[in-house]
Amino acid sequence: MSESRLGAPVELPWWLIALGLPPAIVGILALILNAPLWAHAMTLTTCLLTLAALAVIATRVSSRNMQSVWISAVYAAWVFTVITWAVVVATTSPCRCS
């Protein structure tokens, strides 16, 4: 028997795509919409960390109940920063270049 040097393949659950779409969309919007630099950095960092955390939860946590707990905690932090970013975007005046 010869074993692969790369290791065993990792199967990701279907819900990873469904739960990863909102952070991905907000991350894209953070690049497009007008906001201060700190708001862009905060939102992009949080979106990337949320996507990474979802991948880690999907591959490392075996209990579905604990997956639910960790996903809820990650999404709570993500939603808090998205609301903060949305308020900053809504109150930031558009660029008026002369």
Secondary structure, 3 states (H helix, E strand, C coil): CCCCCCCCCCCCCCHHHHHHHHHHHHHHHHHHCCCCHHHHHHHHHHHHHHHHHHHHHHHHCCCHHHHHHHHHHHHHHHHHHHHHHHHHHHHCCCCCCC
